[in-house]
């Protein structure tokens, strides 16, 4: 693939982001990679691959269709600009500034030998207000921006990668289904004309969240809880939520309310040590011995949300984090401080837990939550290789 074509695909992603679609750089690089597996001379195949990778909701489909048609065609002067401006007005977003200029011949998705011209986004393309808001730290939001971010968090679509179960269903698997094969043969006088097969049933993995609500996390706590409420609603109740400071509190039922404000108020009322001290190791020990057997079955994914500031014993924290990792299919630690460019995990609690974490991720802005959503969709079926630790039982 030529560099011109790859560049135009990334520029197309900027147009889609300006219109509110999930088309970050990583997602558009997936589109570039997809062209290695579809015929580059087929505009229809390119269209379907790009649409599948950049649309997450049904209402995004017509927006993508019009943006694709306006971008990947030889336009009359100003026509693409007017089309995208009208589309942006319909979405209540400011569309990016856009110029229609002839592109090199190999920049068209129709193929390297095509003489078609495609519009190229000018260098003065600006980020939309929503794009700026996506990358603004939760701790720096104004009251107006906070309200907008709350609404955007509630719109996030959540889905967790499926896992195979022990139950079987008719399908295209390698396992022979003798019962269905013999039953089908009765329609032909007992003669077997086709062998039926079956495959494992698949279910979404459960998610367990342990969130820090101590004083050091106060700037992020309410938006983190709003995220947990949206996560629970999006995954159909297959989420268990525990909050901790100096002790552990289960708030799954409180966050099950359909009203976000009522859910947050209920969770806050249930936690006796809100914005107090932090003893992460003791909270994890209580979870491991009291709750792990109940909620970590079926290949659960565990998310720990904390900045790692801990007043407890670091050896206890390391030991209980390692135990939690062994019980989970995957353990991710979400740290809001990780969004800072100069952040290093120097706090003793974070240093103790870090070796036993499969994924160490930021959770400080809307873009980091969107990245987490994509990661949950792509959780590998295999458990990761993990560091071994000898410990006293």
N, C-alpha and C positions, 0 to 999 in steps of 0.2 A: 504494500500500500504506500502511496506517495505521502510525503510530509504535508503537501497542500491539502489533500483530502482529510487526513487526520486532524489538521488544524481547523478546517471548516467544520468538522464534527464537534470539536470542542467549542467553537464559536456558536454553533447551533445550540449547544447545551446552555450557554449563557442566555440566549434568547428564551429558552424554555424556563430557566430559573426566574427570569424577569416576569414570566407569566404565571409563576407560582407552582411549577412542576418540580418534582424531585429529580433534578438533573445535575447533581454535583459533578465535580471533575472525575471522581472515582467511577460514578455511574456512566459517564460518557466514555471513559476509557474502556469500560465493559462493552460499549457499543462498538468502539474501534476493534476490540478483540473479536467481537461477534462477526465482523466482516471477513475474518479468516475462515469462517465456517458456512457462510452463505455466498451465493454467486454475486460478485460485486457488480456484474452487469445488469442485475435485476433490481429495478427501483422498488418493486413491490416487496421483495425479500428484505431489502434494506429498511423499508418503511415499517414492516411488521417487527423486525428485530429491534429497531430503535423504540417503537411504541411499547413493546413488551417490557423493555428495560427502564423506561422513564415515566410510565404512568402507573399510579397506585390506586386510583379511585375511578369509578365510572364517569364522574363528571369531568375528569381530566382528558377523556378520549377526544371529544370534539375540539378542545383547545389545542391538543397535540396535532390533530388532523389539519387544522387551519394554519398552525405555525409551520408544519412540515411543507404544506403546499406553497406557503408564501416564501419559505427559505430556499427550498430545493427546486427552483424552476428558473427559467429565463424570464425575468419580469419586465413589464413596461416600466419606464422611469417613474419612480415614486410609488408604484403599485404595492410592492411588498411592504413599504413603510406604512401606507394607509391601512393595509390589511391587518398588520400587527398592532397598529395604534387602536383600531376599532376593537380588536380582540382584547387588548389590554384594558380598554374602557369597560368592556363587558365583564371582565374579571375584577374590575375596580383596582387595577394595578397600573403603575406607570410603565409602559413598554420601553425597552431600551432604544436609544437613538440608533438608526439603522440606515445604511447607505446601500444601494444596489449598484455594484460594480462588477464588470466581467472578471471571473476567476480563471486561473489556469485550467487548461482543458482536462487535466486529470483530477480536478477537485470535485467533479460531479460524481454522485453515487452511481451514475450510469456506466462508469468504466473509464479506464485510463485513456482509451482511444476516442472517447466522445468529444465532440466539439461544443457541447452544450455549455451554457454559462449559468453560474449560480450566484445569488447574492452573497456578499461577504460582509460581515459585521465590521463597521468602522472602528478605529482604535478608540474613539471617544465613547464607546458603549459604557454606560454608567450602571452601577449596581442599583437595583430597586431598593425602596425603603425596607421591604421585607427581607431582602438579602442581607442588608446591613444589620437588621434586627436579629437574623439567624446567628450572627457571629458576635453578638454583644453579650458580655458576661452577665449572668443573672444578678450578680451583686451590684452592677452598675446601672440597672434599669430604672427609668423614671416611673412615676405612677401610671402615666399613659402607656408607656412601653410595656409595663408589667401586665396591664389589662390585655394588650394585644398578644403578648407571649402566652398568657393563659389560654386565650382562644385558640392559638396555633397548636399548643400542646394537646388540647382536647381533640384536635383534628388529626393528630398523628395516627397512622394505621399500624397496628401491631400484629405480628404473626411470628410464631416460633417454629423452627424446623421440626418436621415430623420425625417420629421414631418408629421402628417396626415393633409390633407386639407379637405375642405367642399365638394369637388367634389368626386364622387364615380366611381368605375370601377368594372367590373366583377371580382369576386374573391371568397374567402372562408370565408368571413365575416359573421356576425350574422344577417345582414340586408337583408330581403327578396326583391328580384328583380322581382316584378310582371310583368313588361313589358317583360322581357326576358323569364320568365316562360310561359306566355300566347303565346308569339311568337313561342317558341319551341313546345308548345302543338298543334299548327296548323299542324305540320308535322305528327301528330298521330290522326287526326280527332277531335281535340279539347280536347283530354284526356291528363291530366297532369301526366306525368310519373316521373318527377323529379322537385324539387323546386330549382330555380336558386337564387343565393345570390350575394351580392356585398360588397365591402369594400372601405374604404377611399383611395383616391389617395395619394401618399406620395411624398414629395419634400424635397430636402436638405435645411436645414436652412440657411438663409443668415448670413454673418459674417460682422461685423462693427469693424474697428480697429481705435483707437485713439492713436497715437504714439508721444512720447515726443522727440523733436529734439533740446532741449536746450543744453547749454554748458556742464552740468554735465553728459549728455548721449552721449557725442561726441565719446567716445571710442567704443560705440556699434551701433551708428546710422546707418552707411552704411550697416552693416550686417543685422540689423533689417529691413532696407528697402529692401535688397535683399530677405530676408525671406518673406516680404509682397508681393513682386513681384511674388515669387514662389507660395505663397498661392493663389493669384488672378488667376494665370494661372491654378493651379491645381483644383480650384473650378469653373472654367468656367465663371469667371466674376461676380460671386455672392458675391463680396467683395467690401465694401466701405471703403476707407482709408482716414483718416484725420491726419494731422501733426500739432503739436502745440508747441509753446514756450511761448510767451506772447500773441499770438493770434492763431486762428484756421484757417487752410487752407485745403481745400479738394484737394487731389492729385490722386483721383481714375483714371482719364483719363490719367494722366502722367504715372502712373505705368502700364497702359494697354498695353504699347509697348512690342512687342515680344523680343526686344533686352534688356537684363538686364541693360547694361551700359547706354543706351539711356533712359531707364525708371528711373534710379537713377538720372541721370543728369536733366531730366525734373522735377522730384519731388523737387530736390534741388533748381532749378531755380524758382519754384513756391512759395517757402517759404521765406518770407521777413525777418523773425527773426531766421534764422538758427544759432544754437550754441549761442543763446543769453540767456536771463533770462527765468524764468519759472513762469507762473501763471496758474496752473492747474485748479483751481476752476473757473476762468473766462472763460477758454477754454471750460470746461464742460458745463458751463451755456449757452454759445453761441451755443454749439451743441444741448443742450436740447431744447432750444427755437426756433432755426432756422432749425435744421436738423432732430431731432428725429422723428417727425411725417412722414417724407419722407422715412427714411431708416430703421426704427426699426419695421416695420410691419412684419407679417409672422413669428413671433417667433424668431427674430434675436438674435445671440450670439454676445456679445460685448467684445472686448479685449482692455484693456488699457495697454500700454507699457510705463512704466516710473519708475524711481528710487525713486519717491516720494519727491524729493527736490523741495520745493515750496516757492516762495516769496510772495504769496498772502495770503488772509484771510483763515485760516483753517476752520472756521465755514462755509464759503461759499463753500469750497471744500467738506466738509461733507454733506452739504445740497444737492449740485448738484450731488454728487456720489450716494446718496440715491435715488434721482429722476431718475437718469440714470438706477439704478438697477431695479426700479419698471417698467421701460419701456421695459427692455430687458428680454428675456427668461432666460438668464444666463449672469452674469458679471464676467469676469476673469481679474485680474490685474497681469501683467507679469513684474517682477522686476529683472533686471540683477544682482543686488546686493544680491539677495536671494541665489545665488549660493555659497556665502562664508559661511563657517561653523559657523563663529562667528557673522553673521549678525543678527541684531535685528531691527525691524521697529521703530526706535526712531525719525526719522525726523518728524517734526510736520505735514507735509502734508500727510505722509504715515500713521501716527497715526490717523489723522482725517478721512481718506478714508477707512481704513482697516475694520471697523465694517460693512460696506455696500458692501463688495466684496464677491462673492460666492466662487471664487477660487483664491488663492494667490500663484503664481507659479514663478519659476525662468525662465530666458530666457538669459542665459549667455554662453551656449555652444551648440554644435550640438545635444548632447544627450537630452538636455532640449527641443529642438525643436521637436525631435522625440517623446518625451513624450507628448508634446502638440498635435501632430498629432493623437496619440492614444486616448487622452482625447476627442478631437473633434468628433472622430468616435463614442464615447460612451456617448454622452450627454443624460441624462435622459429625457424622454418625459415630466415629471412633473417638474414644477417650484419648486425650493428649498424653504424651509421655511426661512423667512427673518425677520430681526430685524425691528420692527416698530419704526418710528421716527416722532414726531410731529414737524411740521415746518410751518412757515408763507408762504402763497402762494404768 
